Amino acid sequence: MGVGNLPMNVELKHIHKHFGKVHANNDIVLNVPSGTIQGILGENGAGKSTLMKVLSGFIQADSGEILLDGHPVTIHSPADAIQHGIGMLHQDPLDFPPMRALDNFLLGHSGGLFPDRKAVARDFKRLAAQFDFSLDPDSYVDSLTVGERQQLEILRLLWLGARVLILDEPTTGISAIQKAKLFETLRKLTAQGMTVIFVSHKLEDVEVLCHTVAVLRAGKLVGEVKAPFQTKKLVELMFGKEISLGARQAAGPGRSVLELRGVAIEDIRLRMSDINLSVRGGEVIGLAGMEGSGQGPFIRACAGLMRTVGGRVLVNDRDLTGKSYHAFKRNGVSFLPASRLEEGLVPGLTLTEHFVLSEETKGLFIDREGGRKLAEDRISSFNIRGTPLSTVESLSGGNQQRALLALLQDPLSLILLEHPTRGLDIESTIYIWNKLKERCKQGAAIIFISSDLEEILQYSDRVLVFFSGKVSSPLDASKTTVEQLGNLIGGKGWESLKTEKAHG
């Protein structure tokens, strides 16, 4: 087993995959010749991982076929995939930390219950030496870095006979030295005739490493580009062409509603530190970055839903550092999460019940007639397609989002939104932003996360970009282009920016 296997061409023909109403892969045709590093580039939700899961047997396509060296194959499972010579290295290595490296190496091996451990250890050391990996077969997996776990997984897949290696976002969480080592290994493998498919949203990684890049957007393959690459072309394919941003409504200078002074935020994956930001009433701040780059913890820290680990958080000049969401709420802060039904609304309750619950109660009893009138009033002023007795889960996504906006208290100082228009049609998007801008005119500030770069530039006054735990200083949205923003999100052009210090 191991390296030196025959090369293999991979063809994907007319691959379709649906998850409910979402067309995750829409008629994808891709040909990857052996001995090449094929990049698959796209933002989150573009369909990259779905396509790779189809090829590696984790899920089955609804239609379409996979050809290996011109022969159609059906891949039912990851074990099936490795039998066909396809191995996938996941973003989080699928290893078992309490085991030794050698035991982990043996996972998936079909050579009986009691393999010859000495012979296997020899194979392990031979393969590790071939790639200059300093891995000890007797070390415990939980003592290894993410980069070393990746190396272990690469050796295991090669030993099991992989001729095609799929890597899904492999440079997340590894050091620059480990990344250089990984790239050197992948180049060695393709020089030996292996086929490598490299999935990423990082522009510089695919530009440095890949021979060709296929770009996915919203489930479709929108273009293929050969090296040498033009960043501008890749960004344009990834995010769609630059469009006219139309008339922008700039904020008038209001009073300070949020002040972050030397704030540090930490979650399992990353740490951001020394963040300084002053937000004024009437202002809209857009947060841009790939999913998992730090925007989620940041917006939750601004809402009191996540504790900061350093610095001060002031709302309307009151120090609320370490206080709960309820304290933030009492001081005029409201948070609308991305998952409308899971976190924002209560399935099973009607619109009337939601509106009654969101009001300050006067006395012990609920005024049903008053509740119905309130619901009718809100349904009409927020143009919700539903009745006072409609349950929230019976509404469309756009109407659920309108209901969430209708539930916001009055007055508010700061509104925090995660993906306020995700999955909505253009009409609902424009309507929701008109309603939010009305709040700005009343003196509220808005901070929102969006993966739509045009939306960020259209509606923000200033933009913060997040990349691997780094936070940019605020950019003037009116002077920033989609292309610049796309570059920064992909990790390019940061040298020219002042950044709020952060440690990944």
N, C-alpha and C positions, 0 to 999 in steps of 0.2 A: 504494500500500500504506500501511499504518500506521493510526493512530487515526482514529476517525470511521466505522469499519465498523458494519454493522447489529448491533443487540443480539442476544443468543442465550440461550435458555433451555436448561438442561441437566437431563435426567432420567436417573436410574439406576434400573433396574427389576429387582429380584430377583437381584442380583449374587452369585454364589457363586464362591469361589476356594479350592482346596485346595493345600497343599504337603505331599505325603505324607499323614500322619494329621492334620495341622494344618488346621483349617477357618478360613483367614485372613480370608475375607469370607463371612458367613453370611446370605444372603437380604437384602441391603441395598437399601432403597428410599429414594431421595433426590431431591428436586426443588429445583433452584437457579434462581430467576428471574433474568433479566438485570438489571443495574444494582444488584446486591446483593453484599455481601461475606459469603460463607458460611464460617463457621468449622467446621473438623473437629478435634475435641478428643479426646484419649485418651492413655493412657500408652503406653510402648513395647510393641510386640507387640499393640496393640489392633486393628491392621488398617488404619490410616490410610494409610500409604504404599502398601500393596498396592492399596487402592481407587483411589488417585490414579494408580498405574502402569497400572491397567486403563483408566482414562479417558484417559490420555495415550499409550496404545499400546505401553508398554514390555513389558507382559505381557497375555495374553488371559484373560478370565474363563472359568470352566468352563461357566457358564450364566448367563442373564440378558441384558438388552439395554440399550444406550445410545441415548437419543433426543436429538437436537439440534433445537430448535424443532419438536418433535412428530414428527420423521422418524427412524426407526431407522437407525443407522449401524454399520458394522463398522470398527473401527480396528486395523489390523495392525501399525503401527509409529509411533514419534514423528513421522516425516516425514509419515505418513498423517494423524496427529492435527493437525499444523499446517495441512495442506491443508483440514481440516475447521474450522480456526480455534481449535484448542486448543493452548496452549503451556504447558510446565511448567518452572518455575524450581526447580532442585534445591537441597538443603541445601548441597552443595558445588558452586558454579557450574561448569558443564561447559564451561569455556573452555580455550584453548590458550595458556598463559602466554608462550611465546617469540614470539607474534605481536603485531602492532600491533592496537589496538582496532578499527580499520576493517576489517582482514582478518577479525577475529573476528566482527564485525558481519555480514559477508558469508556466514558459514557457513550452509548450508541454503538459500541463495538459488538459485532455479532459472533465473535469467536468462542462461543461456549461460556459456561459459568465461571470457569477457573482459568483465566488467561495466564500465560507464562509472564509473570510480572518482570522478571529480569530481562526477557527479550523485549517487552514493551518499553521498559526503562531505557534500553539501548536505542530503540527507535526514537524515543522522546529526545534523548540527548543528541542523536545524530541530526534530527530535524531542527532542534533548537540551534545547534552549531551552524547548520547550513544558513540560517538567517541571522546568526550572531545575536540570538536572544539569550540573556543570562537568566534562565529559569531553572530552578532546582526542582526536580520531580517530587522531592519529599517535603517541600514547603507547603504550608496550609494556604488555601486559596484566599482566606480572609486577610492574610498578611500582604497580598499583592495589590498593586495600584490598578486603576482601571486600565491603563495602558498594558500592564503585564497580563491582566486577565484576557485582554483582547489577543495578545500574543499566544496565550495558552489555547484560546478558542480557535485561532487560525491554525495552529499546529494540529489540534484535534480534527478539524475538518479536513485538512490535507491528508492526515493519516487515514481517515475514513474513506479517502478516495475522491475528494472534491476536485472537480476540474473547472467549475464555475464558482467564484466566490462573490457573494453579495454582502456589501457593508452598508448598514443603515445609520446615517449620521455618526460615523465612527470617531470624529474628532471632538465630540462633546465630552468634556470632563477629562481630557488628557493634556499633558504638558506639551510645550513646543518641541522639546527634545523627543518625546514619545511620538509626536505627530511626524517628525522628520523620519524617525525609525520605521513607523508604519508605512509611510509613502515609499521609502527605500525598499521595504519588503514587497509591496504591491508591484513595484517596477520590476523587481527580480522575478516575481511569479509570472508576470506577463511576458518577460523575456524568455521564460521556459514554455511559453505557449498557453498559459492559463488565461481564462477569461475573467475579468474583474468588473463588477458593476458597483459603482460608488454613488450612493444616494446622499444628497446634501442640500442645504439651503445656503451654504457659505460659498460665495463667489470665488474668493481667493483660492480655496481648496480645489475646486473643480478646474480652475484656470491653470494652477500649477501642476496638477496631477493627470488630468484626463486627456485622452486622445480625441474623443468626441463627447458632446453633451446634448442630451435630449431634455427639453424643457416642458414640464407639465404645468398646466394652469386649469383649475376648476375641472379636473378629471380628464382633460383632453391633452394630447401631445401637440403643442403649438409650434414646435420647431426643433430642428437639429442643427448643431453648429460644430464645425471641426476646428481643432487647434490650428494656428494661434487664435485666441479668443479676443473679442472686443467686449469689454465690460458693458458698454452702452447697449450693445445688441442683446446681451444676456438679460440685463435689467428690463429692457423693453419687452422681451418675451415673457419674463417671469411675472411682471406686474401689469402688462397691457400698455398700450401706447399712452404717451402723455396727452392729457386732454385739457382744454381750456377750463380754468378754474372758475370762470364767471366772476360776478361781483362778490367781493368779500365784505363781511360786516366786521370792521375792527372794533375792539373793545375800547371804551373810554376808561381813563384811569379811575378805579374805585378804591375803596379802603382795603387794607390787607385782610384777607379772610383766612389764609393758611400760610404758616411760616415753618419751614423745615430748617433746623440749624444743626449742621454736623450730624445728620441722622444716619444710623447704621441699621440695616435690616438683614436678617439671616433666615434662610430656610434650608431644607435638607441639601439642596443642590448648589446654592451659591450664597455669597455674602456681598452686600453692597454697603459701602461706607462713605462717610463724610459728604452726604448729600445736602446741599443747601438750595432752597427754593423759596421764593416769595410769590404768592398768588393773590391777585387783586380781584375784588368783586367785579362781575361783568366780563371777566376774562375766560377764554377757553384754552385749556392745555391738552394737546393730543399726546398720547404715549405710543410710540412706534417701536416695533421689534418683533422678532419671531417669537412664537409661543415658547414659554419657558425661559425667556431672557431676563426676567426680573420684574416685568410690569405688574404681574398679578400680586406678588408680595408688596410692591410699592403702593398700589392703589388701596390694598387692604390695610396697610399701615396708616394711610391718610384717613381711613374710616374708623380706626380703633379696633379693627377686626384682627389685626396682627400686631403683636408687641414689637416695638423697636428695641434694639439692643444697645443703642447709644444715641446721644444727641437729644434735642428737644423738638416737640411738635406743638405748635401754637395755633389755636383756632380763634379768630376774632380777638387776638391778643391775650387769650387765656391759655395757660400752659396745661395741655391735656395729655402730656407724656405718660404712657403706661395706663391711661384710663380706658374703660370699656367702650364698646360701640354705643351703649346707651348714653354715656356721658357725651360722646361726640354728637349723637342724635339730638340730645337736649340743647346742644350749642349750634344746631342748624345744619348738621351734616347728614346727607342721605346717600346710601349706596345701592345701586341697581346692578345685581350680578348678571353674568352672561346666561346662566341656566335659569330661564324664566320660571319654569314650573318646579324645578327642584329647590331653588333657593328664594325666588322672588314672590311666587304666588302659591296659594294652597289648593291643590286639586280637590274637587268635591265641593268646594264652596262657590256660591254664586257671586256675581259682580256686586250685588247689593251687600252681601255679607262682607266682602272685602272692603267696600267703602265705609261701612259702618265700623268695622274693626279698626280702620286706619284713623278714625276721628277720635278726638278726646271724648270720653264718655261723660255724660252729664247725668248723675244719679245712677241708680242700680239697674234700671231697666232699659232695654233697647227700644227706641221709638221706631217701630216697623214702618209706619207711614212716612216718617221723616227720612228713614233709610231708603225707601223706594224713590222718594223725590230726589234725594241726593244722587242716587244711582242714575236716574233719568237725566239729571242735569250734567253729570260727568260724562255719561255715554254720548250725550249730544255735543258737549263742548270739546271732547276729545275724538269725536267722530268714530266711536267704536262700533263695529258691526256686530251687535249682540243686544240682548235685552237684559233688564235688571235680574231676571231669573236664569240667565245663561251661566253654566259653570265655566270656570276659566279654561279648563282643558278642552272645551268644545270650540274655543276661539282659535283663529289662525295665529301664526307667529306675530304678524304685524299688529293684530288686535290685542294680543297678550301684551306686547310692548307698549301699546297706547294705554292699556289698563294700568300697567306699572307706572307710567308717567302720571296718570290721573290720580294715583295713590300718593304721590309725593305731597308732603305737607307744605303749608304756606305760612310764613315765608321760610326760605332756606338760604343759607350762606354758601354752601358748597355741595354740589351734586357730583357724585362719582359713578361713572358708568363703565361697565365692561361690554364691549361689542354691542353698542346700543342699536345698531341696524343690521346685525349679522342675519343673513337669510331673508332679508326683507326686500320687496320690490322697490323700484325707484320712487314711486308715489309715496309709499309709507315712509321711506327714508327722508324725503324732503319734508313731509308733514312733521315727523318727529323732531327734526332739527329746527323747524320753525317754532315748535312748542318750547324746545330747549333754549333757543335764542330769546324767547319772551322772558324766560326766567333770568337770563343774563341782564336784560333791560331793567329787571326789578332788583338787580344788585347781586345775584348769585354768581359764583364762579363754577366752572365745569372742568373736571378732569376726566378724560375718557380714553379707553384702550380701543384700538381698531387695527385689523390687519389690512384694511383697505387704505392704501397710501393716499389716494385721491381724496377720500373722505377726510383724512387727517389734515391735508393741506387746505382743503376747502373750508373747513369749519373751525380750525384752530387759530389762535393768535400766536401761540408759541408751541414748539414741539420738543419733547424729550425723547431721545433715542436710547434704547436698551440693547446691549449686546454682551452676552456671557457675563452678566453681573456688573458691566460698566454702564454708567449713566452719563449721557452727554450733558453739557450745559445747554440751557434752552436756546433753540434755534428760532429765528423769526420765520414763521410759516409763509409770509408773503414773499420772502426772498429765497425760498427753498424749492427745488424741483423734485418731481417724482423720482427722477434718476438719482439725484444726490441722496435722497432718503433711502432708496433701494440699495445703493452702495453701502451706506452706513449700517443698515439692517443686516446686510451680508458681511459686515465686518471690515469694509474697505473705507479708507479715507479718514480714519480716526486720528491719525497723527496730526492732521491739521485742525482738530477740534480741541477745545478745552474740555476736559471731562471731570466730572465729580468723582473723586478717587473711589475706586471699587476694587474688591479682590474677589476673583472667581474661585 
